[in-house]
Amino acid sequence: MGDLLVVGSKVKEAVKGAGCNMAGNFPEALSGTVGGLVSKACERAKANGRKTVRPEDL
């Protein structure tokens, strides 16, 4: 897999804060989901004639 789009230690901290444990491969899976969201947001921005991705593109 490529570079992670999430900070593993921050993800672990958030998971622990919710009272759960984290599997070692969870950050990679989350990063894949985030990458998909970024791609879709970019597609939406382009479809609206923009190069700038905005929160509403999510």
PyMOL commands that set and color helices and strands:
alter all, ss='L'
color gray80, all
select helices_A, chain A and resi 8-17+26-47+55-57
alter helices_A, ss='H'
color red, helices_A
deselect
rebuild
show_as cartoon
